[in-house]
């Protein structure tokens, strides 16, 4: 078999997007909650308190508020997406992140396939990575398709199967994953993925680990998975400085 036709055996590294590629401290999640609550009030004719309670229940029961809306109400998921995710003023909040860009650029693409794995619809996913300035760092994205007849977000088993299939993973044991959600991490871990639970600096450590690793900064991936990063040779200046110390 020629090199051109040989199968791609690289392991896949899946990255969540929201509250993972950027810090939760940007408070985008809180902003999104406000927009979702407004949607519940407007389209279900609920008082604010009831809208918040139903929103929380659907999120707990289905992983996404929109999953509960689709299951129990007559709504257009794509219209929901336009009024909620796509309506968020993200341009005012998310800016290019050179530090994140360097980290992703330093991952050795000959040894690992970079893939996004999000519960957002594709429009939101593309918008966020574009604003971060990392949209060309990944080979693809597995997302929750709001146009599908059945919504299957993480942590549904079928969503992980979809991610493996779309990314061309050879087997579950060759999948790596970083996510801020302990529940998503737990289910990926049970599937055999190598899981990294992303916490914020101020977060308390969970009583039981959701994955094999816990990090508070994506930079820690360098020391956690050194096999996936390019080893930079010393610059001429560094070499001169090293020689002068001998």
C-alpha positions in Angstrom: 0.0 0.0 0.0 1.4 3.4 -0.9 1.9 6.2 1.6 -0.8 8.2 -0.2 -3.4 5.5 0.3 -2.4 4.4 3.8 -5.0 4.9 6.5 -4.7 7.8 9.0 -3.7 6.2 12.3 -3.0 9.4 14.2 -4.8 9.6 17.6 -7.5 12.3 17.8 -7.4 15.1 20.3 -10.9 16.4 20.9 -11.2 20.0 22.3 -14.5 21.3 23.8 -15.0 25.0 22.9 -17.1 27.0 25.4 -15.5 27.6 28.8 -12.6 25.4 27.6 -10.7 27.2 24.8 -11.6 30.4 26.7 -12.0 31.0 30.4 -15.3 30.7 32.1 -14.4 34.1 33.7 -15.4 35.8 30.5 -18.9 35.1 31.8 -20.3 34.1 28.4 -22.2 31.2 30.1 -24.1 33.6 32.3 -24.9 35.8 29.3 -26.2 32.8 27.4 -28.4 31.8 30.4 -30.0 35.2 30.3 -30.8 34.9 26.6 -32.2 31.4 27.1 -34.4 32.6 30.0 -35.7 35.4 27.7 -36.5 32.8 25.0 -38.5 30.7 27.5 -40.4 33.8 28.7 -41.2 35.0 25.1 -42.0 31.7 23.4 -43.6 29.7 26.3 -45.4 32.7 27.9 -43.9 32.0 31.3 -43.1 34.4 34.1 -39.4 34.8 34.7 -39.2 32.6 37.8 -40.9 29.7 36.0 -38.8 30.2 32.9 -35.6 29.9 35.0 -36.8 26.8 36.8 -37.9 25.1 33.6 -34.6 26.0 31.9 -32.7 24.5 34.8 -34.7 21.3 34.7 -34.3 20.8 31.0 -30.5 21.4 31.3 -30.3 18.8 34.1 -32.5 16.2 32.3 -31.3 16.6 28.8 -27.8 18.2 28.8 -29.1 21.2 26.8 -32.1 23.5 27.3 -33.0 23.2 23.6 -33.3 19.4 23.9 -36.1 19.9 26.4 -37.7 22.5 24.3 -37.7 20.3 21.2 -39.1 17.3 23.2 -41.9 19.0 25.0 -42.8 22.1 22.9 -43.2 23.1 19.2 -40.2 25.2 18.5 -37.8 25.6 15.6 -34.3 24.8 16.8 -32.6 26.9 14.2 -34.8 29.9 15.1 -33.8 29.3 18.7 -30.2 29.3 17.7 -30.6 32.6 16.0 -32.3 34.2 19.0 -29.9 32.7 21.6 -26.4 31.6 20.6 -26.0 33.6 17.4 -27.5 36.7 19.1 -24.8 36.8 21.8 -22.6 39.9 21.6 -19.5 37.8 21.5 -17.5 40.3 19.4 -17.4 42.5 22.5 -16.1 39.7 24.8 -13.9 37.2 22.9 -10.7 38.5 21.4 -7.8 36.8 19.6 -5.7 34.7 22.1 -2.1 34.5 20.9 -1.1 32.3 23.9 -3.8 29.7 22.9 -2.7 30.1 19.3 0.9 29.2 20.2 -0.2 26.2 22.2 -2.3 24.8 19.3 0.4 25.6 16.8 3.0 23.7 18.9 1.0 20.5 18.7 2.6 18.1 16.2 0.0 17.6 13.5 2.0 14.7 12.1 1.4 12.8 15.4 -2.1 13.9 16.4 -5.3 15.0 14.7 -6.9 18.2 16.2 -10.7 18.1 16.4 -13.4 20.2 18.0 -16.2 18.6 19.9 -19.0 20.9 21.1 -22.7 20.9 22.1 -23.2 24.2 20.2 -24.5 24.4 16.7 -22.0 24.9 14.0 -22.6 28.6 13.6 -21.6 29.3 17.2 -18.6 27.0 17.0 -17.2 28.7 14.0 -17.9 32.2 15.4 -16.0 31.5 18.7 -12.9 29.9 17.1 -12.8 32.7 14.6 -12.9 35.4 17.3 -10.2 33.5 19.2 -8.1 33.4 16.0 -7.6 29.6 16.0 -10.1 28.6 13.3 -7.4 27.0 11.1 -5.8 25.0 14.0 -8.3 22.1 13.7 -9.1 19.6 11.0 -12.8 19.4 11.8 -15.6 19.9 14.3 -18.3 17.6 15.7 -21.3 19.6 16.8 -24.8 19.3 18.0 -26.8 19.7 14.8 -29.9 21.8 15.6 -31.3 20.9 12.2 -31.4 17.2 13.0 -34.6 15.4 13.8 -33.2 14.2 17.1 -30.8 16.3 19.1 -28.0 14.3 20.7 -25.5 16.4 22.7 -22.8 15.3 25.0 -23.0 13.2 27.2 -25.2 10.9 25.1 -23.3 7.8 23.9 -24.3 8.4 20.4 -22.6 11.8 20.4 -19.2 10.3 21.3 -19.7 7.6 18.6 -20.5 10.4 16.1 -17.3 12.3 17.1 -15.2 9.1 16.7 -16.7 8.4 13.3 -16.5 12.0 11.9 -12.9 12.4 13.2 -11.9 9.0 11.8 -10.6 7.7 15.1 -9.3 4.2 14.7 -10.5 3.1 18.1 -11.8 4.7 21.4 -8.5 4.1 23.1 -6.8 6.5 20.6 -9.1 9.4 21.6 -8.0 12.2 23.9 -10.4 14.8 25.2 -10.4 18.1 27.2 -13.6 19.5 28.5 -14.7 21.7 31.4 -17.8 19.6 32.1 -17.3 16.8 34.7 -20.3 14.9 33.3 -19.0 15.0 29.8 -15.6 13.9 31.0 -17.0 11.1 33.0 -18.9 9.6 30.0 -15.8 10.0 27.8 -13.7 8.3 30.4 -16.1 5.4 30.6 -15.8 5.0 26.8 -12.1 4.5 27.1 -10.9 8.0 26.0 -8.0 9.6 27.8 -9.8 12.5 29.5 -8.6 15.9 30.8 -10.9 17.8 33.1 -10.4 21.5 32.7 -11.0 23.5 35.9 -10.6 27.2 36.6 -8.0 28.5 39.0 -10.6 29.3 41.6 -12.5 26.0 41.3 -12.4 23.5 44.2 -11.1 20.1 43.1 -14.0 17.6 42.8 -14.3 14.8 45.3 -13.8 12.2 42.6 -11.9 12.7 39.4 -13.9 13.0 36.2 -11.0 12.0 34.0 -7.5 10.7 34.2 -6.1 14.3 34.4 -7.1 17.6 35.9 -5.7 20.9 34.7 -6.4 24.5 35.4 -4.6 25.9 32.3 -4.4 24.5 28.8 -0.7 25.1 28.9 -0.5 22.1 31.2 -1.2 19.9 28.2 2.4 20.4 27.1 3.7 18.5 30.2 0.8 16.1 30.3 1.2 15.0 26.7 4.8 15.9 25.6 4.6 13.3 22.8 2.1 15.5 21.0 4.1 18.6 20.9 6.9 19.8 18.6 10.3 19.9 20.2 11.8 23.2 19.4 15.5 23.4 18.8 17.5 26.1 20.5 17.9 29.3 18.7 21.5 30.5 17.9 21.2 33.0 20.7 20.2 30.2 23.2 23.1 28.0 21.9 25.6 30.9 22.5 24.3 31.5 26.0 24.6 27.8 26.8 28.1 27.6 25.5 29.2 30.6 27.5 28.1 28.9 30.7 30.3 25.8 30.1 
